[in-house]
Amino acid sequence: GGADVVELLVPEPGEFGAETWLNGSKVGTPGVGKVDAWAPYSADPELGLVYIPVGMPLMDEYGGHRPGNNLFGNSLVAIDVKTGKRKWHFQLVHHGMWDMDIPCAPILADVMIDGRLRKIVAQPTKQAFLYVFDRVTGEPLWPIEERPVPQTDAPGEETSPTQPIPTAPPPFARQSFTEADINPHLSADEQADIRKRMAGYRNEGVYTPPSLRGTIQMPGHNGGANWGSSAVDPTKGTMYIVSKELPTLIALQRPGAATTC
């Protein structure tokens, strides 16, 4: 089954990627190393490759018990079906803590780009980024840059200092929710209440870490691209994505603490 295949993608000590699970967090810690791939896989029979959209390690909004980037969580992994070995991989989110696991099947297409026919694999995400690769080599079609992101203030948590951001195409959904986005048709009192609440939350963009005081997430972990949300027309070189924008509040709670948000 798919779960058994994916468990083999969690590196054991000495294997490639084991160094991304720091302080022995993978070894002997129940639940820490579990990574699933609940979205459908995609396959290229001619290349003999299967593309697995790997989900994120437990827990979805907190990873203080699993320091490091946590390969192969939140990764697109190409597997050679004849050997069972990894052909290439790309981690879309380092040390996931936003429930931004990959939500849909990778899209395979042969399209003309700059006058050249390219075999591509395109992976939509909840955070509204589209990651596009050469499906043979795993090389990004357009540069993907490691850019600084906001850092955590949650006790015991460790944030990756950067996240991989595609330079093209641009995000297909809004990635921020500010006071300017409050529904103007609400009453003045309702708008004022929302502004007051928002002032106390962390709200620094798409990779603002979950926090004890609450973090605003946009397009939200149920937003962006989600289940069965995308398709491509290779004759036109056009991709279609059913995108959702659902602002979400993520609030961490100390063990035994009452809900405050």
N, C-alpha and C positions, 0 to 999 in steps of 0.2 A: 504494500500500500504506500501512498504518498508520504504518510507520517514516518514510515520506516526509512524511506529513501532520504528524507530530509534530516532525520536524526544522524545519518552518516555524514552530513555536511557540518555538523558541530565538531570542530577539530579537537582531537584528543592530544594530550601532552606529546610534543615532538612533531606533530603534524603541522602543515602550513596553516597559519592563522591562529595557532594556539597562543601566541604571544599577545593576541588582542583580548584575551581573557586574563586580566591581571590578578595578582595575589592568589592564584590558584582557584579563582572563582568558579571555573568549570568543574573542577575536580571535587567529587564527594559532596556537592551541595545540591540537595534535592530541588528540582524545579528551575534551577538557574540556567542550566544548559539546554532547556527545551526550546526548540525553535520549530514552528510549523510552516507549512505552505498551503494555506487554505484556498488561495485563488487557483484557477485552472492553469495547467502547464501548456506550453506550446511546443510544437516539434517541427523540424525540417527533415523530412525523410531523406532527401538527397544528400544533405550534409551529415546526416546521422547524429544530429544534435537535438537535445531536449532543453528547453529554456524554463528554468524553475524560478518563479517569483517567491522568494523566501520571506516569511514573515519575521516578526521581531521576537527577541527573547522575553521571557517573563521578568518582571511584570510590565504592563503596558505603559504606565506613567511614572515608573520609578525604577532606577537601575543601580542604586548605591551598593547592592550586594553583588554586582557583576561589573566592576570597573574595567574600562577598556572599550575598544570599538566593537567588540563582540561579533566577529565574523562567524558564520555567514548570515547573520541576521540582517534583515532589511536589504537583501542583496538580490541581484539578478545573476543567476548561475547557469552557465551552459555546460551540460554534461554530455560526454561522448557515450552513445548508447551501446557501442560495441565493447568498450573497455570499462565503462562505469566511472571513468575518471573526469575530473573537472577540466574543461577546455579553457574557460575563462570565467571571470566573475567581475562584478562591479557592485560595490556597496553604496546604496543610494542614501542611507542615513547612518551616521556613526553613532553608536551607543544610543539606540532608540529609546525615547522616553515620552513620545507624543502619541502613541498608538497609530503611527504612520506606517504600518505594515503595507506591503504591496497588495492592492485590493483587486486586481484584475489580471487577466491573461496578457502576456506580452504579445504585441501585434507584429506579425511577420509580413514583409512585403518586399517586392523588387520594384524600385522606383528610379527614375532618371533624376540625378542630382548633378548640376553643372555639366550636363551632357554625358554623364557616365551612369550606366546602370549599376545600382548598388543593392546588395542584399542587406536589408536593414531589420533590426528588431527595435521597436519603440515601446517604451514602458511608461504609461501614465501613472500618476501617483495621487494620493489624497491631498498632498500639499500643493497640487496644481502645477508641478513641474513635469515636463515630458522629457525623458532621457532616451536618446536615440543613438544606437550603436551599429557598427558593422557586425552582422550576426556571425560572420566567420571568425573574425579576429577579436571582437569585443572592443575595438577602437571607437571612441566617441566620434560621431560625425561632425559635431561642433564641440569646441572646447568646453570642458566642465571644470570649473575653478573651485578650489578650496577657499572659502571665504569665511572670515570671522563671524561668529554668531553670539548672541547673548549668553551669558554664563549663569549657572545655577546658583541659587542661594538656599537650596534645600539641604538640611542636615544630612551628612553622609553621602550625598550625591556627588558625582564627578561628570562634568560636561565635556564633550569633545570641543576643543577650541574653534574648530572649523567644521563646515558641512559642504558637501559637493553641490555646487549650484550650476545648472546648465546656462551657458551664454546664449543659446538658441535652442528651440524657439522660446518666446517669452511665456511667462506663466499664463495658463488658460483660465484662471479665476483670480479674484481679488485675494490678497494675502494679508490684509490688515483690516481691522474694524476699529474706527475711531468715533469720536463724538459727531463728526460730520456725517456718519452713516446711520445715526439714530433716525428711526422712522418719523418724518415730520408730521404725520397724521395722528400721532399719539397726542394726548393732552399735554399741556405745559407741565403739569405736575408729574406725569409719567416720564416725560423726557428729563426733567430735573432729577428724578429718582435714579434713572439709568446713568446719567452723568455722574452723580454722586457715587454710585456703586463702582463705575468704571475707574474713577480716580484712585481707588484703593487697590486695583489689580495690576499685575505686571502685564504690559502690553507693548512689546518691542519688536513685533513682526513675527514672521512665520515660524522661527525656531526659538521663540521665547520659552524657556524651560518651565515646566509645571512648578508651582510654588505653594507654600502654606497659605499665602494671602490670596491666592487665586490668579490664574493666568488666562488671558483671552487668546483663543486660538481661532484663526481664520485661514482657509475655508472650513476648518474643523475636521476632527478625525472621522466624521461621517460625511464629509464634504469632498470637494475636488472630484477626481475620478473615483468611482467605487465599483460595485459589482456589475460586471458585464456592460461596461460603460463606453466602450470605444470600438471603432472599426476604421478601416482605411480603404480608399479607392485608389489602387495603384495606377490606374490609367490617367488619373488627374493629379496624382501625387498629393492627395488631400486626406487628412485624418480628421475624423469626427469623434468628439468626446461629449458625452452627456455629463455636464459638470454641475455640481451643487455648491452653493455657498451657505454654510450653516455655522455662524459664529458660535463658538463653544467655550464654556468656562471650565477649566480644569483646576481643581483645588486639592492639594495634598492634605491629609489629616494625620496628625500624630496618633499612634496607637491609643485607643480609648478616648480620644478627644471627641467632643461634640461637633457636629457640622456647623460651620460658621459662614458659608457662602450661599 
